[in-house]
Structures are given as structure tokens and as C-alpha cells.
Amino acid sequence: MSVLVYAEQNEGVCRKPAFEAVTFARHTADLLGTNCIALTIGNPSNASELGSYGATEVRNISLGWSHFDNLVYAKAIADMAGEVNANVVVLGHSGQGRALAGRLAIRLQAGLVSAVNSLPELVENLIVRKSVYSGKAIASVMVKSPRSVFTIQGNSIPPAKKGTPVEVVEANVTLEESQIKVQTLASESGAISLPDAELVVSGGRGFKGPENWGILEELAEALGAATACSRPVADSGWRPHHEHVGQTGVAIRPNLYIAIGISGAIQHLGGVNNSKTIVVINKDPEAPFFKAADYGVVGDLFEVVPRLTEAVKKHKSG
Ligand SMILES: Cc1cc2nc3c(=O)[nH]c(=O)nc-3n(C[C@H](O)[C@H](O)[C@H](O)COP(=O)(O)OP(=O)(O)OC[C@H]3O[C@@H](n4cnc5c(N)ncnc54)[C@H](O)[C@@H]3O)c2cc1C
């Protein structure tokens, strides 16, 4: 019996989602009195650091290519789960994790709980929690199948150090050839990744048009925050679709979400209401978003936002 955690990498490095997943996996292994084994694919440069978050072993599968292929990865992770006799497999609730989890659950004949957002408990079986009904309720799920697969919602389990770096061992797993051929790969450079961001500044239709986005970007830059938007803003082409948050967009869970000129429709709240602190700026005191806000400013965004940016800059300059 063991707990296997797939520690995904991004551009050759394991990042926060991997450390969050290992923290969850290690806690699960402690509850079950077993080992936490981390698996990396493609030699991330800091794989040994996974030991500092509680992985007792780190195994790596080398790749002859650099892109993600969920068919090949799912088989490799399932093979590894078989080799280490894993009864729990943990992944991040990222694009990769979501693509892999269902396939793994089928391959392993395991119960699957996705978007888990707290550490597990053990009462006869493992019990995990997740948000349901667009964040309006929390479900406790007990997994009764002998094997389980969990994906871990980003920014919900703080990575906790426990242990020291461990040597990375090359795994004895043969990868199939990928059927996917990638011709070009273009990634946004410099921008903060929205799902991983701890601070997010988001704008809605209250901005009136894309030409006014500069004041939002200035605030985001002053704070070191990622930028996001409501769906109609993306649908209108004011902002790229990958910035759209909500029920049909990216679900986020930052420490701070600043919603500017966004009404707070239920479909928007569904993707953001797990943020730790929500600040709403809206000129309409009846805007529904104020009901979900920790702090609210009733005012015209074109006056409030530049003043907020100035205050942040002044505060940061000491
Ligand atoms: C099936 C379905 C799925 C959906 N999924 C999503 C989703 O994932 N994400 C999402 O965002 N939406 C989603 N929507 C759309 C959602 O219902 C709302 O229509 C949308 O969120 C509204 O966007 P908004 O708040 O930017 O615009 P509006 O509702 O037009 O609100 C604009 C707000 O700006 C304020 N405002 C205007 N001028 C100013 C000013 N000068 N200063 C300050 N405040 C000002 C107004 O008071 C208003 O509250 C979905 C809808 C459906 C039917």
C-alpha cells in the first residue's frame, strides 16, 4: 500500500500546484501509515525538492518530447501506481490533472473525487471535502472503493514543508510513443498565471470598453496581481478568453480577488467565491456582488481605481 502523487511540472520546474498535491498526499500517507511516493515526468529540475514537502521517494519518467499527452501520461501513471501498489493517487486540479484523473480512475478501477479543497480525514475510510453548487455548499465525500484518485483544487491547501530533498530515481516505466505532434507552442510570457495567482484584479462591463483597461492593469501591476474579467468582457473581445473567470471560465481561489465594475451574477460568483478575501468596487450599492464581499467600495471605478493604485504604490514605496 502507498500513496502516489503525480507532481506536474511547468516549463521544466515543479511549481506550487505540485507542492500542494504532495502536501495532501503526504498527509494522506500519514493517516494511512504508509509511504508518499512522488512521480515526475520529464525531469523537472527541482524534483528532489518534493522530498522537502514529505515525499519519501521521487521517481521520474524521462520523455523523448516536451508536450503533454494525456493518453501516454495516464498509462504511465497507472503503471507506476501498479508498481508501487498505490491505493491513493493524487494530482493537482489543473488542466493536466483534470485530463488525467478520469482516465486514471477507469484504469485503476478507483473512486474519483475532483477539486478537493481540504486535507483528508480518516473515519473508517478517507473523507475529503469539496465545494458544490457553485461554491454555495461544501460536500464531504467518503471513498469506499479500495483505490481512490483525488485532484487538489489550487490555492486551497498551503504547501507545508516536512522532510528534506530526496534523490530522484529513474523509474522503470516504458512510455509509449506520443501520437500528438506539436508544431509550435506559444505561451504568454511575463503574465502571472491566473489559476496559480494569489492576487487577482478583475474587471467587468462597468469598464465600458477595452480602451479603459489600462487603469486595471496599472492596479494589477502595482499589486503584482494577475488580471481577470467577466464573461461578457471576454465574449465582446475586450479581453482574451483565458482571463474569463466564473462557472464557464477559470475557477480561481486567490487570497485576494478585487472585482471592479462586475455585477456579481451567480455564474460569475461560481468561479470566484472561494477567494479568501473579496473586494468589490461598484457604483451601484445594490449590486449583488456586495453580498459576497468582505470589503466594498461604492463609487465610480474611474475615480476609485486610480486612487487605489496610487495608495498601493505609496504604501509599497515605504
Ligand atoms: C450559462 C451561463 C454561464 C455563464 N457563465 C459566466 C461566467 O463563467 N462568468 C461570468 O462572469 N459570467 C457568466 N455568465 C454571464 C453572467 O450571467 C452575467 O451576465 C455576467 O457575469 C455579467 O458581467 P458583468 O458583471 O461584467 O456585467 P454587468 O452585469 O453588465 O455589470 C456591470 C456592473 O458594472 C457596474 N458599473 C457600471 N459602470 C460603473 C462604474 N463607472 N464604476 C463602477 N461600477 C460600474 C454596474 O453597476 C454593474 O453592476 C453566464 C451566463 C450564463 C447564462
The ligand as an SDF file (V2000), in Angstrom:
LIG
                    3D

 53 58  0  0  0  0  0  0  0  0999 V2000
  -24.9820   29.5720  -18.6980 C   0  0  0  0  0  0  0  0  0  0  0  0
  -24.2990   30.8660  -18.3420 C   0  0  0  0  0  0  0  0  0  0  0  0
  -22.9830   30.8120  -17.9190 C   0  0  0  0  0  0  0  0  0  0  0  0
  -22.3320   31.9850  -17.5830 C   0  0  0  0  0  0  0  0  0  0  0  0
  -21.0120   31.9280  -17.1460 N   0  0  0  0  0  0  0  0  0  0  0  0
  -20.4130   33.0500  -16.7480 C   0  0  0  0  0  0  0  0  0  0  0  0
  -19.0890   33.0150  -16.2420 C   0  0  0  0  0  0  0  0  0  0  0  0
  -18.4250   31.9690  -16.1730 O   0  0  0  0  0  0  0  0  0  0  0  0
  -18.5240   34.1800  -15.8340 N   0  0  0  0  0  0  0  0  0  0  0  0
  -19.1730   35.3760  -15.8790 C   0  0  0  0  0  0  0  0  0  0  0  0
  -18.6020   36.4000  -15.4900 O   0  0  0  0  0  0  0  0  0  0  0  0
  -20.4320   35.4260  -16.3730 N   0  0  0  0  0  0  0  0  0  0  0  0
  -21.0630   34.3090  -16.8050 C   0  0  0  0  0  0  0  0  0  0  0  0
  -22.3140   34.3900  -17.3070 N   0  0  0  0  0  0  0  0  0  0  0  0
  -22.9140   35.7180  -17.5000 C   0  0  0  0  0  0  0  0  0  0  0  0
  -23.4940   36.2660  -16.2120 C   0  0  0  0  0  0  0  0  0  0  0  0
  -24.8190   35.8240  -16.0410 O   0  0  0  0  0  0  0  0  0  0  0  0
  -23.5190   37.8150  -16.2310 C   0  0  0  0  0  0  0  0  0  0  0  0
  -24.2440   38.2390  -17.3640 O   0  0  0  0  0  0  0  0  0  0  0  0
  -22.1220   38.4480  -16.2850 C   0  0  0  0  0  0  0  0  0  0  0  0
  -21.3230   37.9230  -15.2500 O   0  0  0  0  0  0  0  0  0  0  0  0
  -22.2350   39.9490  -16.1400 C   0  0  0  0  0  0  0  0  0  0  0  0
  -20.9920   40.5300  -16.3880 O   0  0  0  0  0  0  0  0  0  0  0  0
  -20.6310   41.9350  -15.7500 P   0  0  0  0  0  0  0  0  0  0  0  0
  -20.8620   41.8960  -14.2920 O   0  0  0  0  0  0  0  0  0  0  0  0
  -19.2810   42.3020  -16.2510 O   0  0  0  0  0  0  0  0  0  0  0  0
  -21.6530   42.9160  -16.4900 O   0  0  0  0  0  0  0  0  0  0  0  0
  -22.9730   43.6150  -15.9620 P   0  0  0  0  0  0  0  0  0  0  0  0
  -23.9400   42.6500  -15.4050 O   0  0  0  0  0  0  0  0  0  0  0  0
  -23.4070   44.4960  -17.0680 O   0  0  0  0  0  0  0  0  0  0  0  0
  -22.4870   44.5080  -14.7360 O   0  0  0  0  0  0  0  0  0  0  0  0
  -21.6700   45.6370  -14.8560 C   0  0  0  0  0  0  0  0  0  0  0  0
  -21.5170   46.2270  -13.4620 C   0  0  0  0  0  0  0  0  0  0  0  0
  -20.6580   47.3630  -13.5390 O   0  0  0  0  0  0  0  0  0  0  0  0
  -21.1730   48.3690  -12.6870 C   0  0  0  0  0  0  0  0  0  0  0  0
  -20.6840   49.6490  -13.2160 N   0  0  0  0  0  0  0  0  0  0  0  0
  -21.0300   50.2810  -14.3630 C   0  0  0  0  0  0  0  0  0  0  0  0
  -20.3380   51.4180  -14.5090 N   0  0  0  0  0  0  0  0  0  0  0  0
  -19.5450   51.5200  -13.4090 C   0  0  0  0  0  0  0  0  0  0  0  0
  -18.5970   52.4940  -12.9680 C   0  0  0  0  0  0  0  0  0  0  0  0
  -18.3050   53.5880  -13.7140 N   0  0  0  0  0  0  0  0  0  0  0  0
  -17.9760   52.2940  -11.7860 N   0  0  0  0  0  0  0  0  0  0  0  0
  -18.2570   51.2050  -11.0210 C   0  0  0  0  0  0  0  0  0  0  0  0
  -19.1330   50.2470  -11.3910 N   0  0  0  0  0  0  0  0  0  0  0  0
  -19.7640   50.4120  -12.5700 C   0  0  0  0  0  0  0  0  0  0  0  0
  -22.6680   48.2240  -12.7620 C   0  0  0  0  0  0  0  0  0  0  0  0
  -23.2940   48.7900  -11.5940 O   0  0  0  0  0  0  0  0  0  0  0  0
  -22.8420   46.7110  -12.8540 C   0  0  0  0  0  0  0  0  0  0  0  0
  -23.0060   46.1400  -11.5510 O   0  0  0  0  0  0  0  0  0  0  0  0
  -23.0030   33.2310  -17.6630 C   0  0  0  0  0  0  0  0  0  0  0  0
  -24.3430   33.2570  -18.0600 C   0  0  0  0  0  0  0  0  0  0  0  0
  -24.9720   32.0900  -18.4070 C   0  0  0  0  0  0  0  0  0  0  0  0
  -26.4200   32.1520  -18.8190 C   0  0  0  0  0  0  0  0  0  0  0  0
  1  2  1  0
  2  3  1  0
  2 52  2  0
  3  4  2  0
  4  5  1  0
  4 50  1  0
  5  6  2  0
  6  7  1  0
  6 13  1  0
  7  8  2  0
  7  9  1  0
  9 10  1  0
 10 11  2  0
 10 12  1  0
 12 13  2  0
 13 14  1  0
 14 15  1  0
 14 50  1  0
 15 16  1  0
 16 17  1  0
 16 18  1  0
 18 19  1  0
 18 20  1  0
 20 21  1  0
 20 22  1  0
 22 23  1  0
 23 24  1  0
 24 25  2  0
 24 26  1  0
 24 27  1  0
 27 28  1  0
 28 29  2  0
 28 30  1  0
 28 31  1  0
 31 32  1  0
 32 33  1  0
 33 34  1  0
 33 48  1  0
 34 35  1  0
 35 36  1  0
 35 46  1  0
 36 37  1  0
 36 45  1  0
 37 38  2  0
 38 39  1  0
 39 40  1  0
 39 45  2  0
 40 41  1  0
 40 42  2  0
 42 43  1  0
 43 44  2  0
 44 45  1  0
 46 47  1  0
 46 48  1  0
 48 49  1  0
 50 51  2  0
 51 52  1  0
 52 53  1  0
M  END
$$$$
